[in-house]
């Protein structure tokens, strides 16, 4: 069983860094307000603007990459640390639907709950989110990176939208993040098996 820590005990823990300490990013935690698939704030009164220091350092590498390759573009963090108790609420909100495939079941736990995953997108120099073909939390096959070639061929995604996703992936992969097949916005920092084994889960 991995180590655990309560979300309330994160401040002051040297293993975690507040998002406010990462220069060059914007933050809009979607589960801290109503702009998510559940339609309500799931985080208050918890402060979930945290990452494990390893993931925070990796985000700094993403910032550096974008500064070199796409000056004026910035990353926008949509979700970072997601306490296990919130993951359980999300799971319950989709109970009985096929959409639960988009969530890690509580018994396995989400890499977000270790502060080692992010939901992320890119802002253009005017501060607008790049067009990725779908919004965040769009639970349809259009969001699936694994199916982009098919959607490009059918015209459901444009070349520009796929190129925007590729820019995000290039920035994330070179920093040590790994993507998943079903969400263009989600990236794990490193190997999820090792994270579950070696890192502290936030309850």
C-alpha atoms as a printed R data frame, in Angstrom:
    type eleno elety resid chain resno       x      y       z
1   ATOM     1    CA   UNK     A     1   0.000  0.000   0.000
2   ATOM     2    CA   UNK     A     2   1.366  3.411  -0.924
3   ATOM     3    CA   UNK     A     3   1.860  6.161   1.622
4   ATOM     4    CA   UNK     A     4  -1.041  8.544   2.074
5   ATOM     5    CA   UNK     A     5  -1.458 12.149   3.207
6   ATOM     6    CA   UNK     A     6  -4.564 14.239   3.724
7   ATOM     7    CA   UNK     A     7  -5.060 17.103   1.295
8   ATOM     8    CA   UNK     A     8  -5.239 19.504   4.240
9   ATOM     9    CA   UNK     A     9  -1.695 18.487   5.230
10  ATOM    10    CA   UNK     A    10  -0.074 19.253   1.864
11  ATOM    11    CA   UNK     A    11   1.011 22.863   2.657
12  ATOM    12    CA   UNK     A    12   4.456 22.698   4.206
13  ATOM    13    CA   UNK     A    13   5.160 19.190   2.905
14  ATOM    14    CA   UNK     A    14   8.466 19.320   0.963
15  ATOM    15    CA   UNK     A    15   7.291 16.733  -1.584
16  ATOM    16    CA   UNK     A    16   4.695 19.118  -3.016
17  ATOM    17    CA   UNK     A    17   4.889 22.512  -4.727
18  ATOM    18    CA   UNK     A    18   2.141 25.064  -5.117
19  ATOM    19    CA   UNK     A    19   1.292 25.985  -8.704
20  ATOM    20    CA   UNK     A    20   1.978 29.587  -7.759
21  ATOM    21    CA   UNK     A    21   5.694 28.731  -7.532
22  ATOM    22    CA   UNK     A    22   5.864 27.693 -11.208
23  ATOM    23    CA   UNK     A    23   6.730 30.671 -13.401
24  ATOM    24    CA   UNK     A    24   5.224 31.165 -16.837
25  ATOM    25    CA   UNK     A    25   1.970 29.202 -16.483
26  ATOM    26    CA   UNK     A    26  -1.684 30.125 -16.200
27  ATOM    27    CA   UNK     A    27  -4.060 28.183 -13.972
28  ATOM    28    CA   UNK     A    28  -7.812 27.589 -14.290
29  ATOM    29    CA   UNK     A    29  -8.688 24.572 -12.171
30  ATOM    30    CA   UNK     A    30 -11.958 23.455 -13.732
31  ATOM    31    CA   UNK     A    31 -13.082 21.342 -10.781
32  ATOM    32    CA   UNK     A    32 -12.753 24.374  -8.492
33  ATOM    33    CA   UNK     A    33 -15.781 25.948 -10.198
34  ATOM    34    CA   UNK     A    34 -18.877 24.927 -12.183
35  ATOM    35    CA   UNK     A    35 -17.115 24.647 -15.583
36  ATOM    36    CA   UNK     A    36 -16.807 20.836 -15.613
37  ATOM    37    CA   UNK     A    37 -18.936 17.811 -16.457
38  ATOM    38    CA   UNK     A    38 -20.416 17.606 -12.953
39  ATOM    39    CA   UNK     A    39 -21.387 21.285 -13.077
40  ATOM    40    CA   UNK     A    40 -20.280 22.250  -9.584
41  ATOM    41    CA   UNK     A    41 -17.232 23.125  -7.494
42  ATOM    42    CA   UNK     A    42 -15.745 19.868  -6.217
43  ATOM    43    CA   UNK     A    43 -12.638 21.277  -4.550
44  ATOM    44    CA   UNK     A    44 -13.694 23.960  -2.069
45  ATOM    45    CA   UNK     A    45 -12.665 24.370   0.669
46  ATOM    46    CA   UNK     A    46  -9.567 22.372  -0.378
47  ATOM    47    CA   UNK     A    47  -6.685 24.105  -2.154
48  ATOM    48    CA   UNK     A    48  -5.868 21.775  -5.047
49  ATOM    49    CA   UNK     A    49  -3.377 24.049  -6.815
50  ATOM    50    CA   UNK     A    50  -0.513 21.673  -6.046
51  ATOM    51    CA   UNK     A    51   1.717 19.151  -7.803
52  ATOM    52    CA   UNK     A    52   4.344 16.733  -6.601
53  ATOM    53    CA   UNK     A    53   7.712 18.480  -6.954
54  ATOM    54    CA   UNK     A    54   8.750 16.019  -9.693
55  ATOM    55    CA   UNK     A    55   5.724 16.951 -11.811
56  ATOM    56    CA   UNK     A    56   6.220 20.652 -11.046
57  ATOM    57    CA   UNK     A    57   9.804 20.445 -12.301
58  ATOM    58    CA   UNK     A    58   8.560 18.689 -15.444
59  ATOM    59    CA   UNK     A    59   6.056 21.510 -16.061
60  ATOM    60    CA   UNK     A    60   8.962 23.951 -15.835
61  ATOM    61    CA   UNK     A    61  10.606 21.991 -18.677
62  ATOM    62    CA   UNK     A    62   7.376 22.357 -20.682
63  ATOM    63    CA   UNK     A    63   7.442 26.131 -20.108
64  ATOM    64    CA   UNK     A    64  11.056 26.304 -21.311
65  ATOM    65    CA   UNK     A    65  10.266 24.243 -24.414
66  ATOM    66    CA   UNK     A    66   7.351 26.461 -25.411
67  ATOM    67    CA   UNK     A    67   9.406 29.598 -24.808
68  ATOM    68    CA   UNK     A    68  11.922 28.303 -27.344
69  ATOM    69    CA   UNK     A    69   9.607 26.657 -29.896
70  ATOM    70    CA   UNK     A    70   6.489 28.820 -29.719
71  ATOM    71    CA   UNK     A    71   7.333 32.187 -28.140
72  ATOM    72    CA   UNK     A    72   4.285 33.898 -26.661
73  ATOM    73    CA   UNK     A    73   2.412 30.643 -26.087
74  ATOM    74    CA   UNK     A    74   1.731 29.501 -22.525
75  ATOM    75    CA   UNK     A    75   0.429 26.396 -20.817
76  ATOM    76    CA   UNK     A    76  -2.882 26.564 -18.985
77  ATOM    77    CA   UNK     A    77  -3.300 24.028 -16.185
78  ATOM    78    CA   UNK     A    78  -6.878 22.785 -16.011
79  ATOM    79    CA   UNK     A    79  -6.321 20.233 -13.239
80  ATOM    80    CA   UNK     A    80  -3.382 19.160 -11.108
81  ATOM    81    CA   UNK     A    81  -3.644 17.511  -7.696
82  ATOM    82    CA   UNK     A    82  -7.043 15.811  -7.403
83  ATOM    83    CA   UNK     A    83  -7.561 14.334  -3.943
84  ATOM    84    CA   UNK     A    84  -8.794 10.746  -3.847
85  ATOM    85    CA   UNK     A    85 -12.022 11.823  -2.151
86  ATOM    86    CA   UNK     A    86 -12.803 14.015  -5.184
87  ATOM    87    CA   UNK     A    87 -11.969 11.182  -7.590
88  ATOM    88    CA   UNK     A    88 -14.599  9.144  -5.750
89  ATOM    89    CA   UNK     A    89 -17.159 11.940  -6.295
90  ATOM    90    CA   UNK     A    90 -16.412 12.030 -10.028
91  ATOM    91    CA   UNK     A    91 -16.716  8.257 -10.257
92  ATOM    92    CA   UNK     A    92 -20.066  8.331  -8.448
93  ATOM    93    CA   UNK     A    93 -21.316 11.151 -10.713
94  ATOM    94    CA   UNK     A    94 -20.921  8.859 -13.734
95  ATOM    95    CA   UNK     A    95 -22.234  5.726 -12.032
96  ATOM    96    CA   UNK     A    96 -24.165  3.461 -14.346
97  ATOM    97    CA   UNK     A    97 -22.937  5.161 -17.523
98  ATOM    98    CA   UNK     A    98 -20.381  4.140 -20.136
99  ATOM    99    CA   UNK     A    99 -18.571  7.417 -19.414
100 ATOM   100    CA   UNK     A   100 -16.894  5.870 -16.365
101 ATOM   101    CA   UNK     A   101 -14.274  4.609 -18.841
102 ATOM   102    CA   UNK     A   102 -12.850  8.148 -18.729
103 ATOM   103    CA   UNK     A   103 -12.002  7.847 -15.033
104 ATOM   104    CA   UNK     A   104  -9.654  5.661 -13.025
105 ATOM   105    CA   UNK     A   105 -11.787  3.562 -10.660
106 ATOM   106    CA   UNK     A   106 -11.323  4.582  -7.020
107 ATOM   107    CA   UNK     A   107  -9.871  1.216  -5.997
108 ATOM   108    CA   UNK     A   108  -6.980  1.775  -8.441
109 ATOM   109    CA   UNK     A   109  -6.830  5.517  -7.979
110 ATOM   110    CA   UNK     A   110  -5.973  8.347 -10.336
111 ATOM   111    CA   UNK     A   111  -2.409  9.525 -10.943
112 ATOM   112    CA   UNK     A   112  -3.884 12.994 -10.259
113 ATOM   113    CA   UNK     A   113  -4.261 11.892  -6.630
114 ATOM   114    CA   UNK     A   114  -0.476 11.609  -6.327
115 ATOM   115    CA   UNK     A   115   0.055 15.091  -7.774
116 ATOM   116    CA   UNK     A   116   1.729 13.368 -10.724
117 ATOM   117    CA   UNK     A   117  -0.797 14.052 -13.510
118 ATOM   118    CA   UNK     A   118  -2.081 17.205 -15.161
119 ATOM   119    CA   UNK     A   119  -4.913 18.243 -17.427
120 ATOM   120    CA   UNK     A   120  -3.431 20.951 -19.603
121 ATOM   121    CA   UNK     A   121  -3.829 23.001 -22.744
122 ATOM   122    CA   UNK     A   122  -2.045 25.897 -24.466
123 ATOM   123    CA   UNK     A   123  -2.914 29.590 -24.698
124 ATOM   124    CA   UNK     A   124  -1.985 31.576 -27.794
125 ATOM   125    CA   UNK     A   125  -0.209 34.960 -27.485
126 ATOM   126    CA   UNK     A   126  -3.581 36.718 -27.155
127 ATOM   127    CA   UNK     A   127  -4.515 34.494 -24.212
128 ATOM   128    CA   UNK     A   128  -7.039 32.337 -26.074
129 ATOM   129    CA   UNK     A   129  -7.032 28.559 -25.740
130 ATOM   130    CA   UNK     A   130  -5.746 26.824 -28.865
131 ATOM   131    CA   UNK     A   131  -8.463 25.038 -30.844
132 ATOM   132    CA   UNK     A   132  -7.991 21.357 -30.037
133 ATOM   133    CA   UNK     A   133 -11.160 20.202 -31.795
134 ATOM   134    CA   UNK     A   134 -13.015 19.620 -28.524
135 ATOM   135    CA   UNK     A   135 -13.175 21.284 -25.158
136 ATOM   136    CA   UNK     A   136 -11.749 19.921 -21.915
137 ATOM   137    CA   UNK     A   137 -13.721 16.988 -20.478
138 ATOM   138    CA   UNK     A   138 -15.403 16.302 -23.825
139 ATOM   139    CA   UNK     A   139 -16.202 12.619 -23.358
140 ATOM   140    CA   UNK     A   140 -16.495 11.619 -27.006
141 ATOM   141    CA   UNK     A   141 -14.178  9.829 -29.402
142 ATOM   142    CA   UNK     A   142 -13.193 13.199 -30.895
143 ATOM   143    CA   UNK     A   143 -11.094 13.719 -27.764
144 ATOM   144    CA   UNK     A   144  -9.138 10.484 -28.293
145 ATOM   145    CA   UNK     A   145  -5.552 11.007 -29.503
146 ATOM   146    CA   UNK     A   146  -5.531  7.376 -30.657
147 ATOM   147    CA   UNK     A   147  -8.287  8.139 -33.198
148 ATOM   148    CA   UNK     A   148  -6.991 11.424 -34.617
149 ATOM   149    CA   UNK     A   149  -5.957  9.978 -37.986
150 ATOM   150    CA   UNK     A   150  -9.483  8.672 -38.508
151 ATOM   151    CA   UNK     A   151 -11.093 11.960 -37.493
152 ATOM   152    CA   UNK     A   152  -8.685 13.888 -39.703
153 ATOM   153    CA   UNK     A   153  -9.582 11.686 -42.666
154 ATOM   154    CA   UNK     A   154 -13.320 12.128 -42.019
155 ATOM   155    CA   UNK     A   155 -13.010 15.897 -41.635
156 ATOM   156    CA   UNK     A   156 -14.191 15.861 -38.012
157 ATOM   157    CA   UNK     A   157 -10.817 17.282 -36.980
158 ATOM   158    CA   UNK     A   158  -8.827 19.789 -39.027
159 ATOM   159    CA   UNK     A   159  -5.106 19.660 -39.691
160 ATOM   160    CA   UNK     A   160  -4.697 22.806 -37.588
161 ATOM   161    CA   UNK     A   161  -6.484 21.224 -34.619
162 ATOM   162    CA   UNK     A   162  -4.320 18.106 -34.816
163 ATOM   163    CA   UNK     A   163  -1.200 20.284 -35.127
164 ATOM   164    CA   UNK     A   164  -2.217 22.141 -31.964
165 ATOM   165    CA   UNK     A   165  -2.575 18.846 -30.113
166 ATOM   166    CA   UNK     A   166   0.790 17.740 -31.452
167 ATOM   167    CA   UNK     A   167   2.446 20.912 -30.164
168 ATOM   168    CA   UNK     A   168   1.055 20.130 -26.719
169 ATOM   169    CA   UNK     A   169   2.229 16.514 -26.906
170 ATOM   170    CA   UNK     A   170   5.689 17.491 -28.123
171 ATOM   171    CA   UNK     A   171   6.073 19.908 -25.218
172 ATOM   172    CA   UNK     A   172   4.821 17.372 -22.684
173 ATOM   173    CA   UNK     A   173   6.650 14.293 -23.968
174 ATOM   174    CA   UNK     A   174  10.060 15.978 -24.038
175 ATOM   175    CA   UNK     A   175   9.521 16.927 -20.377
176 ATOM   176    CA   UNK     A   176   8.884 13.323 -19.332
177 ATOM   177    CA   UNK     A   177   5.089 13.206 -19.415
178 ATOM   178    CA   UNK     A   178   3.125 10.365 -21.014
179 ATOM   179    CA   UNK     A   179  -0.243 10.788 -22.713
180 ATOM   180    CA   UNK     A   180  -3.267  8.496 -22.752
181 ATOM   181    CA   UNK     A   181  -5.378  7.245 -25.658
182 ATOM   182    CA   UNK     A   182  -8.688  8.808 -24.641
183 ATOM   183    CA   UNK     A   183  -8.022 12.441 -23.603
184 ATOM   184    CA   UNK     A   184  -5.824 14.916 -25.473
185 ATOM   185    CA   UNK     A   185  -5.501 17.072 -22.324
186 ATOM   186    CA   UNK     A   186  -4.358 14.426 -19.798
187 ATOM   187    CA   UNK     A   187  -0.711 13.584 -19.119
188 ATOM   188    CA   UNK     A   188   0.927 11.435 -16.442
189 ATOM   189    CA   UNK     A   189   4.357 12.374 -15.146
190 ATOM   190    CA   UNK     A   190   6.354  9.211 -15.668
191 ATOM   191    CA   UNK     A   191   5.190  5.611 -15.363
192 ATOM   192    CA   UNK     A   192   1.835  5.242 -13.642
193 ATOM   193    CA   UNK     A   193   2.719  1.821 -12.177
194 ATOM   194    CA   UNK     A   194   5.786  3.273 -10.494
195 ATOM   195    CA   UNK     A   195   3.828  6.325  -9.330
196 ATOM   196    CA   UNK     A   196   1.227  4.140  -7.626
197 ATOM   197    CA   UNK     A   197   3.997  2.100  -6.003
198 ATOM   198    CA   UNK     A   198   6.461  4.792  -4.937
199 ATOM   199    CA   UNK     A   199   4.583  8.064  -4.427
200 ATOM   200    CA   UNK     A   200   2.263  9.396  -1.727
201 ATOM   201    CA   UNK     A   201  -1.471  9.364  -2.448
202 ATOM   202    CA   UNK     A   202  -3.421 12.431  -1.383
203 ATOM   203    CA   UNK     A   203  -6.737 11.635   0.284
